[in-house]
Amino acid sequence: MVIDRSVHDLFASDGLAWAAALAFYTLLSFFPLVIVVIIVASYVTDPQWVGDRIVDGVNQFVPGEQIDPTALVAGARQERERLGIIAVVVVLFTGRRALGTLILSLDRMSDVDQGDDSFRRKAGTEATLIVGVAAAAIMAVATRPVLSFVERSLGREPAGDDRLTWVLVELAQTLLIFGAFALVYAVVPLGKRMWRAVLIASASATALFLVTRAAFTALVDLLWETLSTLYGPFATAAFLLTWVYWVALIVLFGASLSSHIKVMSLESASVHESERRHVARTEDPSAEPAPSED
């Protein structure tokens, strides 16, 4: 029942449109963000090393070998001085739009009135998300180097194709994904969140993410051939946008599930009350009431 209502209210709250907006702004801000990271890193460490770590991280989270970020990262290293200011401006605009869309969409999926969300709370939430995303990105790109360091400390020669190393990397990345979902569901929506609901929804969203990534990986050849036929040189952008859209849809479903677990399971609200708190408020509050027929 909780899952049914979560899916129903996701559609009733325009979840598909919000996922599209979130995917658009996220993808638009990602590549300029990579350039900014490389520029900043070039002042403290070898940008080549940072670029290699970014490539490894992208390859772990984006399915398919057809998407190769190596050329993008190499170009960013070579043109970082010329592209620096432009990238910063684009990141400031699209990044804030992505975070703002995330906050609005998760408020809409949750049992709150998004009109009650203040600018101060939104700004604090955006700052928290920036810190959290930065920490998660650092941990994601540092997973393999850290494991290699640990293996050397134990007197074991690092082996990239070793089964144990693969299991540890996958486990670490799964925990990072789970932590990212938990951060989003606990911090972003307005109002008090319950950790039990947050953790259940985060585990569900993590499982959905892994299953979806596996499905994309299994079908990537067929999907890539179709996109190449339809979009030609824009196939890479179409593939990435499709992938990010599905990830955004998973994020919104997890937010809806977390809120419905809180309302229906932990607060024991009825189906009617749950729908009222999740869907009824999405109607335009400025609309005038229909005239009564006397």
Secondary structure as UniProt FT lines:
FT   HELIX           2..12
FT   TURN            13..14
FT   HELIX           15..41
FT   TURN            42..44
FT   HELIX           47..61
FT   TURN            65..66
FT   HELIX           70..78
FT   HELIX           80..90
FT   HELIX           91..95
FT   HELIX           96..109
FT   TURN            110..111
FT   HELIX           114..116
FT   HELIX           119..153
FT   TURN            154..155
FT   TURN            160..161
FT   HELIX           163..187
FT   HELIX           195..231
FT   HELIX           232..234
FT   HELIX           235..260
FT   HELIX           261..266
FT   HELIX           271..278
FT   HELIX           280..282
FT   TURN            285..286
//
